[in-house]
Amino acid sequence: MSKVTTLNEFILEGQAAHSFATGELTRILNDIAVASKIVSRDVRRAGLVDHILGAQGNTNVQGEEQQKLDVVADEQFIKAFEYGGEVCGIASEENDDFVAFQSETSKNGKYVVLFDPLDGSSNIDVNVSIGTIFSIYKRVSTIGEEATFEDMIQMGNQQVAAGYVLYGSSTMLVYTTGDGVNGFTLDPSIGEFCLSHPNMKMPVKGRLYAMNEGNINICEEGLRDYIAYCQSSENDYQAPYSGRYIGSLVADFHRNMIKGGIYIYPETTTAPEGRLRLLYECNPLAFIAEQAGGLATTGRKRIMDIQPQQLHERVPFYIGSKNMVEKAMSCIAAKN
Ligand code: AFP
């Protein structure tokens, strides 16, 4: 049996290997791991608490106020970052504005974190996998002062780390610091994330496409052409691809990381900017995809080259195997 490498060991080995890797980033990644274990426990208890332990209305059997799981997850990650001491501020899907931490220790933090604490949360009630997505930047504001809006709206190509946690049949943490992508599976018996998917590479091609095809008549013609290509026998596999759409971005993305595939959430007549958020959904997954040999674009432009203007801005999202994203882009270009 090969040696088990825990996330903590892996991060410290990585820190030793890269002189630039400071203990600060190591601390943040560990804080994320601890918060993820707590959220994983809560996600796996959700069915019990809601249906079996007799949660009544907004309070549970202990008389505690019942909070939505994504709010609970959001508070868990914010607490981890605020008390970890390396992060000066955060932006999250669950908070309208960014949060600049007020302690002197936090003001001296050199990083900001943008995250979606529990993406796919509409799937909790039907027991479908959900995920956390995070993106880490060096602050651009003055150390010692409060974090600023400019810290939060940096381009994706400035990320120093990014990752996701998938609360699926097992709980996995997958991240990059710009030197490849590595995946860790939580072993509940020892409470540790263990290296299970070293040096992850997204297959350059695949035959799985993930899109809400209910939007097929309200998206652009070039995308309809691409979906028709996927469904035809004249594509690169000479046989129709398979549609796989879970309705949970992290789950769809992770499957494509392993098997190859493309995930598309396009602009539509009802969502002209698409649905997914640039800062804490698209940029972090784009960083991971590119580090694993994949691509992430709006259908026209590289995701990580977009200058954000707002915290919660949305972008059309085409992400996955390189050949598949390129083919989708060529179909779109052919009709423009
Ligand atoms: P929720 O977090 O509101 O469940 O949204 C999930 C999501 O952002 C992404 O994870 C899914 O791929 C996508 O939305 C599903 O959107 P549609 O229901 O419009 O297909």
Residues whose N, C-alpha, C, O or C-beta is under 5 A from the ligand:
A	BS01	AFP	L118 D119 G120 S121 S122 N123 N212 G247 S248 L249 V250
